[in-house]
Structures are given as C-alpha cells and as structure tokens.
Amino acid sequence: MTTMPTPSLTEVLDSARTLVEPALRETVRTHLGPQMNRIARYHFGWADAEGRPTGTWGGKMVRPALALLSARAAGAAVEDGLPAAVAVELVHNFSLLHDDIMDGDETRRGRTTAWKVFGVPGAILAGDALVTAAESVLLSAPAPGARSAALSLTTATRRMIDGQAADSEFEGRRDVTLPECVSMAGDKTGALLGNACALGADLQGAEGHLVEGLGAFGEHVGLAFQLVDDLLGIWGDPDRTGKQVGADLRVRKKSLPVVAALDASGADELRALYLGPEPLTEPDIRRVATLVERAGGRDWAQNEADRQLAAAERRLTTLDIPEDVRDALAEVAGFVVGRRL
C-alpha cells in the first residue's frame, strides 16, 4: 500500500467538511419534504427559523471523517466513502434532535434547539426523516457493499436507541450495576462511533476482518468518549463544557463514575443522598461529587477511559491499512477522547 504524509487533525476534519457538507445539504434537499427540510436545515445551522440561509454549521464532522478514513483503509479513494459519511452524519443528527427533546435542552451550538422553535412533533419527525434518508443514501450508493453497509448502520442505530432507552430507564432504578451501565454506554455511544469507523470499508465490500477490526477500534473509542463525557458532567469546567458544575448530579444521572461509586463498599452516605427522594440542594451536589470521588468513581472512570483508548490503539495496530490512515484514525480518536476536565 502507498504511504502518504499523515495529515494533521485540522486537515482531516476540514477536508471532511469540505467534501461532506455539500453532499449532506443535497441529501437533505432531495430526500426530505418541505416541512422536514426546513426543520433539518435549521437544526444543521444552514438556515434561520424563517428558512433564510445563514451559511454556518457548528458540527465537528468527526463521524464523517472516520467514515471517509474507513473507505481509505479499504484501499478506496476518499470520495468513495462519501455515502457512508453522509449517512452516519444524518443518523447522528437524528439522535441529537431526539436527545434535545428527551433532555429538555433548549440550546445547541449556541442556538435555540429545533423542538423549541418548531415544536416537539416537528422535531421528532425531522429526526425520523433523517434516518430514512441515511438508509436511502447507502442503498442507492453504486458500491459492492451497499446492502451490507445499510444493514450495519441499521444495527448500530438500533443499538444506539436501546442504549438511550436503558439510560432513561436507569433514572428510575436504585439497583443499576456497573456492568449494566458499561453495556448501556457501549450501545448509546460506542455503537454509532464504531459503525462510523467501519462503514466506509463495509460500503466498499471489504473483507470481514477489516470491517470488524475498524468497528472494534471505534467502539473502544466511543466508550472512552462516554467515560470522559461522564467525568465532565460532574467535574468539568463550565467555560469549556457549557454546563453547570455537577450538571449530571442535579438530575441524579446514573453515569459511569456515579454507578462505580455506588457499587463500592462503604458508600452508604452516597447512596442515601443520591438515591433518596428529596431534591438535591447545592451543598448536597457538592457533597455527592466529593463522595463519588472518595468512593473511587472518578479514578475508576479515568482509568477505564485510558484503558479503552489503549485497547483502541492496540486494535488499530493489528489492521493492515496504510500508515497515514492509521495515524489519522489515531489522531481523530485522541481528539474525541482528549477533552479537558
């Protein structure tokens, strides 16, 4: 295989945006009806609430970049991965539209969320429309693995939905175990990220061991990302995260550090506070954060994030792919996981 100079992270993400955004806009224009088109264009940041073009978009393009690199890992040209990149970004934004509703979030990327502007039914339907568009993009792609890629994206989407459902169910349970929580995070976050890493190769009809290896790499990265995200939800800098300190604790989220701490011996005070019926006051939230840390939840989550990233890197070294692609995949993985506390 020909080895080329490894592009920087900025080059990888910028080139993905340059290639994918026009195709993504065209897909939304041609696959969605007028009403859903208007909501989707607003959500992506391409238009204001009245439909007037804005020309801006705050998406990082991580998943499309991974899908394009996946196609190159299979020996194809980067452009051959375009349908996979568009499809995975459509599914990702389907999840964002629905997550904003479920979480009651009123802002995303510095703008009012779509459900606040267009209503809950409209935002739900727009998310549904993006999923159907994603499947159409893959099934109509002139590539040998079109059907396989469409099936794998459907499987990843189902797992993501199952993970989100489990996350919601955990809010009402007192007995969530750490293995359950890890499994939930693997589905909720790891499934789609893993699929993004494999989808471009799958679309090209690559051999199963390469598709499987790329997917496993991405799932480890996805779990590491969720662990870091959960740490940020308790101890993150609000100026960096855009959330209040202890945001996840306010809603008694069963995040990975919390569940690890609740499962630890000697966590009676934490269980009484966090699993009790009374609303948490600000002093309570600070106390809970201290107790989670004392019980080892913070250290466990950080160590597990490091372990998952190391496992991803090991899996990457076993794959017979161009060195510049391997290095670029590692760069993107480091960016996904390496957010500061």
N, C-alpha and C positions, 0 to 999 in steps of 0.2 A: 504494500500500500504506500502511496505517496505521502510523505510527511511535509506539512506546511508550517510556517511560523504560527505559534499559538496566539490568537487574538486576545486582547485584553477583555475583561468583563464588560467594560463600557462598549467596546466594539461588538461583542456578542449580542448584547441587549439592543443596542442601537440598530444593528443590521437586521435583527429580528423585527423590530418595529417598522423599519423601512419596507421590508418585504411583506409583512403580515397585515399591517393596518389597512392598506388599500383593498386587499382581498377580503378582510373582515368587514369593511364597510360595504363592499359589493355584495357579500353574502347576506348581510342584514337587509340591504335594499331589495334584493331579489327573492329572498325566502320568507320574509315577514310581511304581513298585510299592513295597510297604512297605520292603523292604530298601534299595533305592536311595534312597528318600525319607529314610530315617534317616541315611544317609551324607551326602546332599546337605544336609540341614538342619544337620548338624554342621559341614560344610565352610563353609556360609554364616554360621555363628555363631549360628543361631537356637536351637540345642539343644546340650546336652552329649552325651557319648558314650553315655549311657543314654537319650537321647531326651527329657530334661527341658528345657522351654523356658528359654532364657537371656535372650531379648529383645535381644541385642546383635548388631551386624554391623559389621565394620570396613571394608567396601568403600567406595571413594571415589565410586562412581556416575558416573565420567567418561564411559564409553561410553554408558550410558543417557541421560545428559544431552545428549550430542551427537546421539543419535538423536531425542530429543524436539525439539531445536532444528532438526534437519533437516526434520522434519514441518512446523514453523512456517515454515521457509524456503520451503516449497512452498505456503504460504498456508493450511495446515490448522490446526485447533486443536491445542494441545499434547497433549490426550488422544488424538487420532488417531494419534499416534506411539507410543502405549504398547506395541502388539505388537512393534514394531521394537526399542524399548528393552529389553523383557523378553528378546527373542530374542538380542540381541547380548550381554547380560549373561550369559545361560546359556552361550553359546559361550565367552566369556571365562573363565568359571569351569571349563568343561571343560578349557581349556588349563592353568589353574592346577593342577587335580587331577593332570593328567598330568605337568606340568613338575616338580611336587614329587617325583614318583616318579623321573623321569629324573635329576634333580639330586641326589637323596638328601636333600632338605631335610626337616628334622624339625619345623620350626615355621613357621607362617604367621599373621600378625596376632596374634602373642603366644600362639598355641595350638598344641598338637601337631597335625601335619598328618594328614589323613584316612587316608593309607595306613599311617601308624604306628599308628593306632587300630584300623582295620578291615581292614588287610592290603592288599597290592598288588592282588590281583584285584578286590576290592570297590571300591577307589578308581578303578581303570581303568573298570570297568563303570558306576560312577556318573557319570564323565565322559562316557562314551558315551551314557548316558541323557539327560544334559543337552543334548547335540547333537540327539538325536531330538526332544526336547521343543521346542527352539528352532524347528526346521522346522515342527512341528505348529502352533505359535503363529502363525507367519506365514501358513501355507497356509490356516488357518481364519479369518484376520482378514477382516472384512467391508469390504475395501478394494479399489480397482481394480487396484492393483499387487501384490497378494498373491503371485502366482506369480513375478513378476519379482524381488520382494524375497527370496523364498525361494531362488531360483537365485543371486542375487548373494551372499547370505550363505554358501551352499554353496561358491561360488567363493572367497570370502575365507577360509573355513575350510580349504579345500584348500591355498591358498597359504600360510597360516599353518603348516600341517603340513609342507609342502615346505620352508619356511624353517627350521623346527625340525630337520628331517631333515638339511638341509645344515649347520646349526650343529653337530650331533652328528658328522657326517662330517668336518668340518674339524678336529676334535680329533685325528684320527689322520693328518692330512696335513701335510707340510712345505712344500707349494708353493701355499698359498692366496693368491690375488691380491686386491688391493683391490677391483676391480670385482666379483669373486665375493662378497666379504664385504658390499659395499653392497647387492647384489642379494638376498643372504640376509636382511639386516636389513629390507629393504623388504617381503619376504614375511613374515618372522617377526613383525614388529611393525607395519609400515605397513598391511598388508592389512586387518586387522580394525579398526584405528582409522579407516582410510579408509572402510570399509564402514559403521561406526557413523555417520560424518558424512553418508552418503548414504542410509542405509536408510530413514529416516523419509520422506524425499521420494520414494524409489522406491516405497514402500508406497502412497503417495497417487496414484501414476500420473503423477508429474511428468515434464516434458519431459526428454529425454536429456541435453541440455547442462547442465541444472541438477544432475541426479544425478551426471554425470561431473565437473562442477566441484567439487561438495561432496566427492566421493570423492578427487579430486586434492589438495584442501586437506588432508584428513585424512591422506593418505599422506605428504605432506611433514612434517606434524606428527609422525607416527609414526616416521619416520626420524630426525628431530631428537631425539625422545624416546630412541631407541635409542642414538644417539651420546652423549647426556648420561648415560644409564644405564651405558654402557661406560666413560666417564670416571670416574663414581662407583665403578665396580668396581675401579679402580686407585688413585684419589686421594681418594675420598670420605671424609667424616668418619664414623667408625663410630657415633657417637652419633646421627647423622641417618639413615644408611643401614641400620643394624643388621647390617652386615657388617664383617669384619676389613679393615684396610688391605691393599690388594693382593689381595683375595679372588679376583678373576678370574685373577690371575697364578699363584696357588697351583695351580690346575687347568690351567694353560697354555691358557687360553681364547684362541681366535683372534678377539678382539674388534677393533672397528674401529681404535682407536688403535694397538694392537699390530701389526696387519697393515699399517697405513700406515707404521709404523716399520720393520718387517721388509722392506718393499718399497723402503726408502730406500737410497741408496748409502752405503757406509761403516758398515753395521750388522752387520759380521762378528761382533763380540763378542756383540751381542744375539742373533743367530741361533744362535751356538754355545751360549749359555746356555739360550735358550728352547726351541730345537728339539732339544737334547741328550737323552740317555736318563736321565741322573741326576736324582733328585728335587731340587727347588729348596729350598735352605736359606733361613732368614730373611734372612741377608745377601744371598743370591742374589736374593731377591724385591725387596729394596730397590734392588739394582744394576740389575735389569731395569727397574724403574719409572724410574730415572734415565736409562737408555739409551733407553727408549721416548721420554722427553721430549726428550732430546738429538737424537734422530733426527727430531724434528718430529711425532711421533704425537699428542701432546697438543694442540699448536696446530692441527694439521690437523683433528682431531675437533671441537674447539671452534669453529673457523671454519666447518666444514661444518654443524654444528648451527645456527649463526647463519644460514648461507645457506639451509638448508632451512626454517627458520622464516620468513625473509623471503619465500621463494618461496610459502609457505602464505598469508602475508598478502597478497601480490600477487594470488594466485588468488582470494582472498576478495573483493577489491575489484572483480573483474570480474563478480560474480554479482548479479543483480537480485533482491535479497532485502531484507526490512525492516531498517532500520538497527540496531534493538535486537537483532535476531537476529544480524546480522553482528558487532556489538560483543560479544555474549555468546559467540559461537563463538571470537572472538579471545581473549577472557578465558580460556576453558577451555584453548585451545591454549597460552597463556602459562603457565598453571598446570601443564600436562602437561610442558612442556619446562623450566620455570624452577626446577628443583631445584638446591639449592646444593651446590657442591663443598666 
